[in-house]
Amino acid sequence: MIFIDNRQNRIEVTDDLENTTRNVIEHALKEEEVTIDYEVSVIFVDNNDIKDINKENRNIDKVTDVLSFPMLDYPNGKVFKEAYLDYKFTEIDLDEGSLVLGDIVLSLEKAEEQSIEFGHSFLREAAYLTVHSVLHLLGYDHMKEEEKVIMRKREEEILEKFSLIR
């Protein structure tokens, strides 16, 4: 299940944005072999709110585009399909039968700014940031160069289905 909560009023949240966000998450999770019922929360915020959340949670006092709050722990260097594919989740792991993967906090204001900067649509930028965050929820990272290459490749492979070009 995907929960979307709009907590900002600077950017219109259209049905197209909500549907694309849901479809991108569903597709990314399918591609990453998540076959169990799941919960993902998406919170749309503005730049002021994401700056506050970034400072509170990461001690970084600046605006960012998206923050990911994964609920699962991953062994060093492993992602969901490597660490949990054959794992048998118990009721202790689940919330009413669903695996809580985590929360995505997305600044729609920053996504709009970046779409202009990069010369592509707002919808493409929001979808890209959503996929990026979902991959973080699944254990991907980009702190090391080899991890970054793998993550960027997965992002583009997942987005290909949606014809959201740069």
N, C-alpha and C positions, 0 to 999 in steps of 0.2 A: 504494500500500500504506500502511496506517495501522498504526503500532506504538503500543501502549499499555503503559506501564510504571507500575505502582503502587508508589510509594516511601514510602507513609505507612500508618499503621495506626489512624488516628483515625475515619475514615469508611469504612463498608463499600462496597467497589466491587462493585456487583451486575452481573449480566448486563444488566439494563435500562440501567444507566449506561453500560456499555461499548458496548452496541449503539446507544444513542442518540448517544453521542459519535461513533462511526463513521458512522452515518447522517447526522448533521448535517454532518460534514466532507465526506462524499461529495456531499451535496446542495449545499452551499455551493460546492464546487469545480466542480460541474456548472453551477450558476447563473452562476458567474464565468467560464465557458467554458474551463476547464482540460480539454483533451481528450487530453493526453499522459499516459502512466503517471507516477505521482508517488509520493513518499514524504513522509509527515508523521509526526512522532513526538509523542506526547502523554505527558507525565509528570505523574502525580498526586502531589502533595506536601502537606505540612501547612504551617501558618503559619510555623513556625520555619524550615523549609527555604526557602520562597519569600522570606522576609525576607533570608536569607543570600545567595540568588541575586540578589535585587534590589540588595543592597549591593555585591556583587562585580561585577555587570555594569553597573549604572546609577549606582552610588555614592549610592543612596537607601536609608537605613537604616530601612526600615519594611515592614510587611506589605502586600502587594498581592494582588489576586485572581488575575490571570493575567499571564504574561509571554510575549512572542512573540519568536522568534529566526529571522527570515527569512534565507534563504540566497541569494536573488536581489537584485540591485541594480535599482532602478527609477529611470528618469529623473524629474526633479522633477515631482511632481504626477500621475504616471502610475500606473496599476494594471496587474496582469497582463494583462488582456484588451486594454488599450491598448498596452502595451509589448511583449508577447511573443506575441500571438495568431497572427501570421504568421511569427514567428521560427522558423528551422529549427535546432533544437537538435542539436548534434553529440555524439559519444561523450565529448568533453571535458566537456560540460555535464551528462552523465548519469552515474548510478551504477547500473551493471548494467542500463541501459536505462530507468531511472526518473529523473525530475527531482526532486531533493531540494528541497522547498519550505521546510522548516524545522522548528523545534521549538516546541511549546506546553507551557508549564509552568503547571499549574493547581492552585491550593490548594483542595482539596476542603473543608477546614476553613473557609476564608474564604467559599466558595460557600454552604456551609450557613448561616453567619452572615448573609450577605446575603439569602438566601432568606427567612429569618425577618424580617429588617429590612424587606424589600420586600413581604412578605406573599404570596409565591407559592412554588411547590414547589422543592425542592432540584434536581430534574431540570431544571426550566425554567431555573434560574440557571446550572447547569453547562452546559446547551446554549447559553444566551446567551453565556457567557464563551468557549465553544469557537468559536462563530461569530465573535465579536469578534476572537479571536486569529487565526483563519483569514484573516479580511479583512486583518489586519496582515501576515500572511505573503504576501498578494497585493498589498501596496503601499498599502492604505488607511491613513489616519491621521486623527486628530481634534484636532490641535494648533490649527488655525485653525477658526473657527466654520463657514465654508462646508464644510470637509472633514468636520467633526463631523456636520453635517446629512446629508450624503451617506452617511457610514458608518452612522449610526443607521438611516436609511431602509433600507439594504441589509440590516442585521442583522434588522430586523423582517420584511422581505419574505422572507428565507430561513427564518426561524423559523415563519412562517405555516403552512407545510406540516405542521408537527409538532403543531399544536394545543396548544402549551405556552403557556398564557395567563398573563398577569401577575396 
